[in-house]
Amino acid sequence: MTALSDATDRYADRCAAFRALHRPGRPLLLPNAWDHASAAMFATRSYPAVGTTSLGVAAAAGLPDGAAATRAETLSLARRLRRIPVLLTVDVEAGFSDDPADVAALAVELAGLGVVGVNLEDGRPDGSLAPPAVTANKVAAVKSAVPELFVNARTDAWWLGVPDPLGDAVQRVRAYRAAGADGIFAPGAPDEHTIRVLVAEADAPLNVLYRPGLLAVDELARLGVGRVSTGSLPFRAALGAALAAVEALTPARMGVDAHRAPAVPVASPSYGDVQALTEGWMPGS
């Protein structure tokens, strides 16, 4: 057996191990990292798999999320994370291209770095949803190029405010599954009824985004969810904690007597807050 076939077998085994972590009713809790340190910290807590957050990757580079601007940064991070002993899945936005061949080439490059999964979304930089066939063609191209890779097809029907998000999402779930998607990601799915419908329609692991104050992980498990992602939550919490740590040193700036009261807590920024950090500093702005 050649060294190449050994490496191919090891990669296939890692992809199979990642796929096996998606157990409806016993969902994979997937922390999302934005750099080597955050991924390594999650690994120290024995999470078997780690994802990347496109918002964190983009914001850390001073670029907007969802704008197809971070292909190089995404590959660079995957290259750095290959040394960490976890199964890695990467958020590639919409594949950084509408050409299925380009998206498939990216998947091949990521697989060469040991990446076992990708998130592939249907949101576009202009804030619209791509036609279902466009995303389905990308899914099919990726699965043809790297059959072992776990393709988590994401619909932004709720994020982007379409008039009938559930009806639209069901149409997309069917198209993406028919194209070969291994899982379906529906961030923003708002309630138990919606999640039950999507679980049934997907007939595959359903991934939802954990959102503080809504359904808890055990409730999502009861609904048959196969994967719960943290998304940008850890990154935004880290930004809030960093600001709070600095503000605690400067109580006078906040109108607080350091000898009488603690510094005012700093809330984690929202997704929109973080996106806004890049405005005004973009090239050409």
HUGIUR-V698341 format. One record per pair of residues at least 12 apart in sequence whose ideal C-beta (glycine too) atoms are under 10 Angstrom apart, sorted by sequence separation. I is the first residue (numbers start at 0). GAP is how many residues later the second one is. If there is no record, write none. Layout:
I | GAP
I | GAP
This chain:
29 | 12
30 | 12
37 | 12
38 | 12
52 | 12
53 | 12
57 | 12
60 | 12
77 | 12
94 | 12
105 | 12
121 | 12
122 | 12
138 | 12
155 | 12
156 | 12
171 | 12
185 | 12
207 | 12
215 | 12
250 | 12
253 | 12
38 | 13
53 | 13
56 | 13
59 | 13
60 | 13
76 | 13
106 | 13
121 | 13
137 | 13
138 | 13
154 | 13
155 | 13
156 | 13
172 | 13
184 | 13
185 | 13
194 | 13
214 | 13
249 | 13
250 | 13
30 | 14
32 | 14
37 | 14
77 | 14
91 | 14
105 | 14
120 | 14
121 | 14
138 | 14
154 | 14
156 | 14
171 | 14
183 | 14
193 | 14
205 | 14
247 | 14
248 | 14
37 | 15
57 | 15
60 | 15
74 | 15
91 | 15
102 | 15
119 | 15
137 | 15
154 | 15
156 | 15
168 | 15
183 | 15
207 | 15
247 | 15
30 | 16
53 | 16
56 | 16
57 | 16
60 | 16
73 | 16
89 | 16
121 | 16
154 | 16
155 | 16
156 | 16
185 | 16
246 | 16
247 | 16
29 | 17
32 | 17
34 | 17
56 | 17
59 | 17
73 | 17
74 | 17
89 | 17
102 | 17
120 | 17
121 | 17
135 | 17
154 | 17
168 | 17
183 | 17
184 | 17
188 | 17
205 | 17
207 | 17
245 | 17
246 | 17
247 | 17
28 | 18
29 | 18
30 | 18
31 | 18
32 | 18
33 | 18
37 | 18
73 | 18
91 | 18
119 | 18
134 | 18
153 | 18
154 | 18
183 | 18
188 | 18
205 | 18
206 | 18
207 | 18
208 | 18
209 | 18
244 | 18
246 | 18
247 | 18
27 | 19
28 | 19
29 | 19
30 | 19
31 | 19
32 | 19
33 | 19
53 | 19
56 | 19
73 | 19
119 | 19
134 | 19
152 | 19
168 | 19
182 | 19
183 | 19
188 | 19
204 | 19
205 | 19
206 | 19
207 | 19
208 | 19
209 | 19
210 | 19
243 | 19
246 | 19
27 | 20
28 | 20
29 | 20
30 | 20
31 | 20
32 | 20
33 | 20
53 | 20
56 | 20
89 | 20
134 | 20
152 | 20
154 | 20
165 | 20
168 | 20
183 | 20
184 | 20
185 | 20
186 | 20
187 | 20
188 | 20
194 | 20
204 | 20
205 | 20
206 | 20
207 | 20
208 | 20
209 | 20
210 | 20
243 | 20
245 | 20
27 | 21
29 | 21
31 | 21
33 | 21
34 | 21
55 | 21
56 | 21
69 | 21
70 | 21
74 | 21
88 | 21
117 | 21
154 | 21
164 | 21
180 | 21
182 | 21
183 | 21
184 | 21
185 | 21
186 | 21
187 | 21
189 | 21
204 | 21
205 | 21
206 | 21
207 | 21
208 | 21
209 | 21
211 | 21
243 | 21
244 | 21
30 | 22
31 | 22
33 | 22
34 | 22
37 | 22
51 | 22
69 | 22
70 | 22
73 | 22
87 | 22
119 | 22
152 | 22
153 | 22
181 | 22
182 | 22
183 | 22
184 | 22
185 | 22
186 | 22
188 | 22
201 | 22
203 | 22
204 | 22
205 | 22
206 | 22
208 | 22
210 | 22
243 | 22
27 | 23
31 | 23
32 | 23
33 | 23
69 | 23
89 | 23
91 | 23
94 | 23
131 | 23
152 | 23
164 | 23
165 | 23
180 | 23
181 | 23
182 | 23
183 | 23
184 | 23
185 | 23
186 | 23
187 | 23
190 | 23
191 | 23
207 | 23
208 | 23
209 | 23
242 | 23
243 | 23
31 | 24
32 | 24
33 | 24
67 | 24
68 | 24
70 | 24
71 | 24
94 | 24
117 | 24
151 | 24
152 | 24
164 | 24
165 | 24
172 | 24
176 | 24
182 | 24
183 | 24
184 | 24
186 | 24
189 | 24
190 | 24
194 | 24
198 | 24
199 | 24
201 | 24
208 | 24
241 | 24
242 | 24
243 | 24
31 | 25
33 | 25
34 | 25
51 | 25
67 | 25
70 | 25
87 | 25
89 | 25
93 | 25
94 | 25
129 | 25
150 | 25
164 | 25
168 | 25
172 | 25
176 | 25
188 | 25
189 | 25
194 | 25
197 | 25
198 | 25
211 | 25
239 | 25
240 | 25
242 | 25
33 | 26
51 | 26
64 | 26
66 | 26
67 | 26
69 | 26
70 | 26
87 | 26
88 | 26
89 | 26
90 | 26
91 | 26
92 | 26
93 | 26
94 | 26
97 | 26
128 | 26
129 | 26
152 | 26
175 | 26
176 | 26
188 | 26
197 | 26
198 | 26
239 | 26
242 | 26
20 | 27
21 | 27
33 | 27
65 | 27
66 | 27
67 | 27
68 | 27
86 | 27
87 | 27
88 | 27
89 | 27
90 | 27
91 | 27
92 | 27
93 | 27
128 | 27
152 | 27
153 | 27
158 | 27
160 | 27
165 | 27
169 | 27
172 | 27
173 | 27
176 | 27
191 | 27
194 | 27
195 | 27
197 | 27
198 | 27
238 | 27
239 | 27
240 | 27
19 | 28
20 | 28
64 | 28
65 | 28
67 | 28
86 | 28
87 | 28
88 | 28
89 | 28
90 | 28
91 | 28
92 | 28
93 | 28
117 | 28
127 | 28
128 | 28
150 | 28
152 | 28
157 | 28
158 | 28
159 | 28
165 | 28
168 | 28
169 | 28
172 | 28
173 | 28
175 | 28
191 | 28
194 | 28
195 | 28
239 | 28
51 | 29
66 | 29
67 | 29
86 | 29
87 | 29
88 | 29
89 | 29
90 | 29
91 | 29
93 | 29
126 | 29
150 | 29
151 | 29
152 | 29
153 | 29
154 | 29
155 | 29
156 | 29
157 | 29
158 | 29
164 | 29
168 | 29
171 | 29
172 | 29
173 | 29
193 | 29
194 | 29
195 | 29
238 | 29
239 | 29
17 | 30
67 | 30
78 | 30
81 | 30
85 | 30
86 | 30
88 | 30
90 | 30
92 | 30
93 | 30
115 | 30
128 | 30
150 | 30
151 | 30
152 | 30
153 | 30
154 | 30
155 | 30
156 | 30
157 | 30
166 | 30
169 | 30
170 | 30
172 | 30
191 | 30
192 | 30
194 | 30
236 | 30
237 | 30
238 | 30
16 | 31
17 | 31
49 | 31
70 | 31
74 | 31
77 | 31
78 | 31
81 | 31
82 | 31
92 | 31
93 | 31
106 | 31
110 | 31
114 | 31
116 | 31
117 | 31
118 | 31
119 | 31
120 | 31
121 | 31
122 | 31
128 | 31
149 | 31
150 | 31
151 | 31
152 | 31
153 | 31
154 | 31
155 | 31
156 | 31
157 | 31
165 | 31
169 | 31
172 | 31
188 | 31
191 | 31
235 | 31
236 | 31
16 | 32
73 | 32
77 | 32
80 | 32
81 | 32
92 | 32
97 | 32
102 | 32
105 | 32
109 | 32
115 | 32
116 | 32
117 | 32
118 | 32
119 | 32
120 | 32
121 | 32
122 | 32
123 | 32
126 | 32
127 | 32
128 | 32
149 | 32
150 | 32
151 | 32
152 | 32
153 | 32
154 | 32
155 | 32
156 | 32
157 | 32
165 | 32
168 | 32
169 | 32
190 | 32
235 | 32
236 | 32
56 | 33
57 | 33
78 | 33
79 | 33
80 | 33
81 | 33
115 | 33
116 | 33
117 | 33
118 | 33
119 | 33
120 | 33
121 | 33
122 | 33
126 | 33
128 | 33
146 | 33
148 | 33
149 | 33
151 | 33
152 | 33
153 | 33
154 | 33
168 | 33
172 | 33
234 | 33
235 | 33
239 | 33
49 | 34
56 | 34
74 | 34
77 | 34
78 | 34
80 | 34
99 | 34
102 | 34
103 | 34
106 | 34
107 | 34
110 | 34
111 | 34
114 | 34
115 | 34
116 | 34
117 | 34
118 | 34
119 | 34
120 | 34
121 | 34
122 | 34
126 | 34
127 | 34
147 | 34
154 | 34
188 | 34
233 | 34
234 | 34
235 | 34
238 | 34
50 | 35
55 | 35
57 | 35
70 | 35
74 | 35
77 | 35
78 | 35
99 | 35
102 | 35
103 | 35
106 | 35
110 | 35
114 | 35
116 | 35
117 | 35
118 | 35
120 | 35
121 | 35
143 | 35
165 | 35
232 | 35
235 | 35
238 | 35
49 | 36
50 | 36
51 | 36
53 | 36
54 | 36
56 | 36
73 | 36
76 | 36
77 | 36
78 | 36
93 | 36
97 | 36
99 | 36
100 | 36
101 | 36
102 | 36
103 | 36
104 | 36
105 | 36
106 | 36
109 | 36
117 | 36
122 | 36
123 | 36
128 | 36
131 | 36
135 | 36
138 | 36
139 | 36
142 | 36
143 | 36
157 | 36
188 | 36
231 | 36
234 | 36
47 | 37
48 | 37
49 | 37
50 | 37
51 | 37
53 | 37
77 | 37
97 | 37
99 | 37
100 | 37
103 | 37
104 | 37
106 | 37
107 | 37
108 | 37
110 | 37
122 | 37
134 | 37
138 | 37
141 | 37
142 | 37
231 | 37
235 | 37
38 | 38
42 | 38
47 | 38
48 | 38
49 | 38
50 | 38
51 | 38
52 | 38
53 | 38
70 | 38
74 | 38
98 | 38
99 | 38
102 | 38
103 | 38
106 | 38
107 | 38
110 | 38
120 | 38
121 | 38
135 | 38
136 | 38
137 | 38
138 | 38
139 | 38
140 | 38
141 | 38
142 | 38
231 | 38
232 | 38
235 | 38
238 | 38
46 | 39
47 | 39
48 | 39
49 | 39
50 | 39
51 | 39
53 | 39
97 | 39
98 | 39
99 | 39
101 | 39
102 | 39
103 | 39
105 | 39
106 | 39
109 | 39
128 | 39
131 | 39
135 | 39
138 | 39
139 | 39
140 | 39
141 | 39
142 | 39
185 | 39
231 | 39
234 | 39
39 | 40
43 | 40
45 | 40
46 | 40
48 | 40
49 | 40
50 | 40
51 | 40
53 | 40
74 | 40
77 | 40
93 | 40
94 | 40
97 | 40
99 | 40
100 | 40
103 | 40
104 | 40
128 | 40
131 | 40
134 | 40
135 | 40
138 | 40
139 | 40
230 | 40
35 | 41
38 | 41
39 | 41
42 | 41
73 | 41
93 | 41
96 | 41
99 | 41
103 | 41
107 | 41
130 | 41
131 | 41
133 | 41
134 | 41
135 | 41
137 | 41
138 | 41
139 | 41
34 | 42
38 | 42
41 | 42
42 | 42
98 | 42
99 | 42
102 | 42
103 | 42
106 | 42
129 | 42
131 | 42
132 | 42
135 | 42
136 | 42
138 | 42
183 | 42
184 | 42
186 | 42
231 | 42
33 | 43
37 | 43
39 | 43
40 | 43
42 | 43
94 | 43
128 | 43
131 | 43
135 | 43
138 | 43
154 | 43
182 | 43
183 | 43
231 | 43
32 | 44
35 | 44
38 | 44
39 | 44
41 | 44
73 | 44
93 | 44
94 | 44
99 | 44
100 | 44
106 | 44
130 | 44
131 | 44
134 | 44
135 | 44
182 | 44
184 | 44
186 | 44
34 | 45
35 | 45
38 | 45
39 | 45
99 | 45
135 | 45
34 | 46
39 | 46
91 | 46
94 | 46
121 | 46
131 | 46
132 | 46
134 | 46
184 | 46
35 | 47
38 | 47
94 | 47
121 | 47
131 | 47
32 | 48
35 | 48
38 | 49
152 | 49
91 | 50
121 | 50
158 | 50
32 | 51
152 | 51
157 | 51
151 | 52
32 | 53
121 | 53
151 | 53
153 | 53
121 | 54
151 | 54
152 | 54
30 | 55
32 | 55
65 | 55
149 | 55
151 | 55
153 | 55
67 | 56
68 | 56
119 | 56
211 | 56
29 | 57
31 | 57
65 | 57
66 | 57
67 | 57
64 | 58
65 | 58
66 | 58
27 | 59
29 | 59
31 | 59
65 | 59
66 | 59
64 | 60
65 | 60
88 | 60
93 | 60
27 | 61
63 | 61
65 | 61
88 | 61
90 | 61
92 | 61
119 | 61
88 | 62
93 | 62
51 | 63
86 | 63
88 | 63
90 | 63
117 | 64
118 | 64
120 | 64
122 | 64
53 | 65
116 | 65
119 | 65
20 | 66
50 | 66
51 | 66
52 | 66
116 | 66
118 | 66
120 | 66
48 | 67
50 | 67
51 | 67
53 | 67
17 | 68
18 | 68
48 | 68
50 | 68
118 | 68
17 | 69
16 | 70
17 | 70
17 | 71
14 | 72
13 | 73
13 | 74
151 | 75
153 | 75
149 | 77
151 | 77
29 | 87
31 | 87
118 | 88
65 | 90
65 | 93
88 | 94
90 | 94
20 | 95
21 | 95
14 | 96
20 | 96
17 | 97
18 | 97
17 | 98
18 | 98
14 | 99
16 | 99
17 | 99
10 | 100
13 | 100
14 | 100
15 | 100
10 | 101
13 | 101
14 | 101
48 | 101
50 | 101
13 | 102
14 | 102
10 | 103
12 | 103
9 | 104
10 | 104
11 | 104
6 | 105
10 | 105
6 | 107
116 | 110
118 | 110
158 | 112
29 | 122
21 | 128
18 | 129
20 | 129
17 | 130
18 | 130
21 | 130
14 | 131
17 | 131
18 | 131
14 | 132
15 | 132
17 | 132
14 | 133
13 | 134
14 | 134
15 | 134
10 | 135
11 | 135
12 | 135
14 | 135
11 | 136
10 | 137
10 | 138
88 | 138
90 | 138
7 | 140
88 | 140
90 | 140
90 | 141
27 | 155
50 | 156
21 | 160
21 | 161
18 | 163
17 | 164
18 | 164
14 | 167
64 | 167
58 | 173
24 | 174
57 | 174
23 | 175
55 | 175
56 | 175
59 | 175
50 | 176
52 | 176
54 | 176
55 | 176
58 | 176
27 | 177
29 | 177
31 | 177
52 | 177
53 | 177
54 | 177
55 | 177
58 | 177
23 | 178
26 | 178
48 | 178
50 | 178
52 | 178
53 | 178
54 | 178
55 | 178
56 | 178
26 | 179
27 | 179
50 | 179
52 | 179
55 | 179
23 | 180
26 | 180
29 | 180
50 | 180
52 | 180
54 | 180
55 | 180
58 | 180
23 | 181
26 | 181
28 | 181
52 | 181
54 | 181
21 | 182
22 | 182
23 | 182
52 | 182
55 | 182
21 | 183
52 | 183
55 | 183
20 | 184
21 | 184
21 | 185
18 | 186
28 | 188
41 | 188
26 | 190
26 | 191
28 | 191
28 | 192
41 | 192
26 | 193
40 | 193
26 | 194
24 | 195
25 | 195
24 | 196
26 | 196
37 | 196
23 | 197
24 | 197
26 | 197
27 | 197
29 | 197
31 | 197
32 | 197
37 | 197
22 | 198
24 | 198
26 | 198
27 | 198
28 | 198
29 | 198
30 | 198
31 | 198
33 | 198
23 | 199
24 | 199
25 | 199
26 | 199
27 | 199
28 | 199
29 | 199
30 | 199
31 | 199
23 | 200
24 | 200
25 | 200
26 | 200
27 | 200
28 | 200
29 | 200
30 | 200
31 | 200
33 | 200
34 | 200
37 | 200
23 | 201
24 | 201
26 | 201
27 | 201
28 | 201
29 | 201
31 | 201
32 | 201
33 | 201
36 | 201
22 | 202
23 | 202
26 | 202
30 | 202
31 | 202
32 | 202
21 | 203
22 | 203
23 | 203
30 | 203
31 | 203
34 | 203
21 | 204
22 | 204
33 | 204
20 | 205
21 | 205
20 | 206
64 | 206
66 | 208
64 | 209
65 | 209
68 | 209
58 | 210
63 | 210
64 | 210
63 | 211
66 | 211
58 | 212
63 | 212
63 | 213
64 | 213
68 | 213
63 | 214
58 | 215
61 | 215
62 | 215
63 | 215
66 | 215
54 | 216
57 | 216
58 | 216
61 | 216
57 | 217
60 | 217
55 | 218
58 | 218
62 | 218
63 | 218
54 | 219
58 | 219
61 | 219
62 | 219
54 | 220
57 | 220
61 | 220
62 | 220
61 | 221
